[in-house]
Amino acid sequence: MSDTAQYPVLPLPPSAPRSQRNALVRWIGRTVLRLGGWRMEGAFPDLPKVVLIGAPHSSNWDGIWGFAVLMATGLDLKVLGKDSLLKVPVMGPILKRLGVIPVDRKAAQGVVEQAARMIREADRFWYGLAPEGTRKVVEKWKPGFWRISKAAGVPVVPAYFHYGRKIIGIGAPFELTDNYDADVARIRSWYRAVSNGKNHEA
């Protein structure tokens, strides 16, 4: 039985950005997920540019399983990180290889415009973030993901962790309107039907 058969990862469609990770890296990612008992459901959309959100973000383990998915699938997902963090010896190069790109939080145009500009100027760019902005339970999501998606003119793709079933899922894209509250209500309603965080629900 092949490694993929033992642990089904979702295939990447033609338009999705791909990393330069080799077969060994993909095998390590699949192995980590298989040993953790995780599998994937849903489908990656055939789109060159999206804002991908992951919720609920309730544990540092979310990052571990999320990076394992990127390694296993070869998806090139970009995540913004403090520019100072990426200058740290050893850690900086590792984070860059995992898709973390530096952002200057003191820049005049702000993080939202920096992220939106990167998406607009690229041929293919998937940008990922957690809408809560923290691992704590929050009543309201931060609007950054919505503002980036609107400024870049791209849809929002929801991803979730269901720790009870050991599922990492990808949902269909959400096309945003000009009504932030209504859009977030639609997305959070979808999450409540599918997700189950390690420490709390969406």
Phi, psi and omega in degrees: 000135182286163179297321180295323180293323180289326178226103184284114171258152182287137178287150177272131176287166185303324186278344183291140179291139181246145177273176178262020182293139184273181184298325180296316179297318179295322178295319179298316179300314179296322181294317179300315180293319180295317180294329178278352178082018184267151171216169184248151175225159179097210181201140173287133179288149180275071183227142181280336184221127177210163164254116182259125179249146178238125181209157350285145177263098188239359185202151174297339178297333178304318180294321180297310181291325179295315178294328177295323177297316179298319178295318185289323184268335185084011179292134177264092180253126181265139177230133180280140177223160179302134181299329179293326181294324182282355176268355180288129179304145179071301182296317182304307179299324179294314180297321179297319180293335179273001175103005179279128180241146185286145176225139179266103184291346180265358183296147185298324185281348176082163184295320182301311182291325177299314180293315181297321180295319178301318180293313183298321187277347182268154173286322177221130182201113173254123182248131184241146176196164176263122185295337178288330182075007181196164176272354180280158175291128180233148178283323182236140173284155174284144186279001185305315182297320180292317181294320178295315180300316180294316182294327181272344181072038181233158179281167176259128177251122181271136173236149183216159172247131172242097185292331179295320181261356183057051180243135168248115188244153176237127181260175178289151181297146173255121172276126185275154174255195175268005182253100183300310183300317181292320179296314181295322178298319178297315184292317181292327176297319178298317181297320182299337181275344188234334192261160178202097183290168181295321184244346176195168182261166180293000000 
